[in-house]
């Protein structure tokens, strides 16, 4: 195979892989979805999943109020057996540390320029 054919072949593969990822979309990691679920009508900005260490999602909650998003996640946490360890609230950011067995949880909800975002994390302790 000539160098030109190899380059074309690699480009075709790269385009296929990138387009496949674009159509797949980002979904809520399974463990987070089981414990907290995605805030209604939010979109997932990014996720992180390091097995045995941390699973995390960053959500764009649009124009939802910071109180509504925070209350939603506190209710979900308590419904699923999480205990609140610490809470912190300021004018534009609410956060909570949670524990459930050997798991630690962290939820941060922030308001910036009329957009509410949430970072939902579960960590192994």
For each residue, the residues with C-beta under 8 A, 3 or more apart:
1: 5 6 9
2: 5 6
3: 6 7
4: 7 8
5: 1 2 8 9
6: 1 2 3 9 10
7: 3 4 10 11
8: 4 5 11 12
9: 1 5 6 12 13
10: 6 7 13 14
11: 7 8 14 15
12: 8 9 15 16
13: 9 10 16 17
14: 10 11 17 18
15: 11 12 18 19
16: 12 13 19 20
17: 13 14 20 21
18: 14 15 21 22
19: 15 16 22 23
20: 16 17 23 24
21: 17 18 24
22: 18 19
23: 19 20
24: 20 21
25:
26: 44 45 46 47
27: 44 47
28: 32 33 37 38 44 47 57
29: 32 33 47 49 55 56 57
30: 33 34
31: 34 35 55 122
32: 28 29 35 36 55 56 57 120 122
33: 28 29 30 36 37 38
34: 30 31 80
35: 31 32 76 77 80 82 100 105 122
36: 32 33 73 76 77 80 107 120
37: 28 33 76
38: 28 33 42 44 57 59
39: 42 59 61 64 69 72 73 118
40: 72
41: 61 62 64
42: 38 39 59 60 61 62 64 118
43: 59 60 62
44: 26 27 28 38 47 57 58 59 60
45: 26 58 59 60 117
46: 26 57 58
47: 26 27 28 29 44 55 56 57 58
48: 54 55 56 57
49: 29 54 55 56
50: 53 54 55
51:
52: 124
53: 50 123 124
54: 48 49 50 121 122 123 124
55: 29 31 32 47 48 49 50 121 122
56: 29 32 47 48 49 119 120 121 122
57: 28 29 32 38 44 46 47 48 119 120
58: 44 45 46 47 117 118 119
59: 38 39 42 43 44 45 117 118 119 120
60: 42 43 44 45 115 117
61: 39 41 42 64 69 109 115 116 117 118
62: 41 42 43 115 116
63: 114 115 116
64: 39 41 42 61 68 69 116
65: 68 69 116
66: 69 70 92 93 94 109 110 111 116
67: 70 71
68: 64 65 71 72
69: 39 61 64 65 66 72 73 109 116 118
70: 66 67 73 74 94 96 107 109
71: 67 68 74 75
72: 39 40 68 69 75 76
73: 36 39 69 70 76 77 96 107 109 118 120
74: 70 71 77 78 84 96 107
75: 71 72 78 79
76: 35 36 37 72 73 79 80
77: 35 36 73 74 80 82 84 96 98 105 107
78: 74 75 81 82 84
79: 75 76
80: 34 35 36 76 77 100
81: 78 100
82: 35 77 78 98 99 100 105
83: 98 99 100
84: 74 77 78 87 96 97 98
85: 96 97 98 99
86: 96 97
87: 84 94 95 96 97
88: 93 94 95 96
89: 93 94 95
90: 93 94
91:
92: 66 110 111 112
93: 66 88 89 90 108 109 110 111
94: 66 70 87 88 89 90 108 109 110
95: 87 88 89 106 107 108 109
96: 70 73 74 77 84 85 86 87 88 105 106 107
97: 84 85 86 87 104 105 106
98: 77 82 83 84 85 104 105 106 107
99: 82 83 85 103 104 105 125
100: 35 80 81 82 83 103 105
101:
102: 124 125
103: 99 100 122 123 124 125
104: 97 98 99 122 123 124 125
105: 35 77 82 96 97 98 99 100 120 121 122 123
106: 95 96 97 98 119 120 121 123
107: 36 70 73 74 77 95 96 98 118 119 120 121
108: 93 94 95 118 119
109: 61 66 69 70 73 93 94 95 116 117 118
110: 66 92 93 94 116 117 118 119
111: 66 92 93 114 115 116
112: 92 115 117
113:
114: 63 111
115: 60 61 62 63 111 112
116: 61 62 63 64 65 66 69 109 110 111
117: 45 58 59 60 61 109 110 112
118: 39 42 58 59 61 69 73 107 108 109 110
119: 56 57 58 59 106 107 108 110
120: 32 36 56 57 59 73 105 106 107
121: 54 55 56 105 106 107
122: 31 32 35 54 55 56 103 104 105
123: 53 54 103 104 105 106
124: 52 53 54 102 103 104
125: 99 102 103 104
